[in-house]
């Protein structure tokens, strides 16, 4: 299905209020403005930003709609974590921790958070330093275009060990990544075919334990 490159691209996935669409419009406008100096996304994807990035990211919330407390690893331009936060704006108890060590990208995330009032906390540090020090319990940990599955499991291990579920966007190499992960991990996961990009999927890791 060909989706429009506009806020209406979300309508095929979930019910989105007018206020939420307005916040997402602010987000996209800031992305286009900051892109010139920060190279936040691949330039060739700007023309389809609503489908390629926003709607695709919204699938994280779609597969775990009841999750309120999130950690987003390697947030970059905010996909999917900032989209998740905007979708949760106004929901009691909602918080999304955005972990991004690049100072320029972290500044962009702070700007969008201020302009949209999204419920986020930004952590401008390395992922391993964050997970080593972070002691709060969360419902979910997300990542998009960050690393292969075995590395994602390692990065998210401290959070998964405390009951968080992993929500990872994966591409056409996922089958090979999953097979490689089985060499070092025992895990339970569910695959959801992407409703945005053919051949991709969103993977929910319900549990993961490193093999001894």
C-alpha angles and dihedrals in degrees: 000000000000109000124203117252091239139081087282088073086082094058093081090057108041145339109280123187123229090247092054092050089051091053090049090050089055089050094051092046090053090046091055091047096048094041090080092065105022105037090222097172136014105286092230091062097058092086090061099032095135094056102026096047115008102041092036090053092048088068089077090065090040094060094044104029094160095055111109104168116059141172116204114199121212092001097184106169090359103272115172101350100058092045088052090051093050090050088052096047109133094017111127113250095009118147132156119197110210113203113198124149097190106098095210093051091044089054089052091051091051091051094051091045091053094047096045100034088228114172099249140135115203121215111193095196140097117285095241092051091049097050091045092057103030111101104170121110115240135184099226145009119208138190135172126194090349110116145327117286097262091055092044090055090052093048093047096039097107091052096042089050089060094052105272117141120228120234111189131173109221134184137210093300092064097105091058091044091052092050091050091049092056089065091068106017142055107209144159116219142165123212123215117191111236114256090202109043124037114236094019129101145185113239123205113201107202095183139354133186127182113240116244 
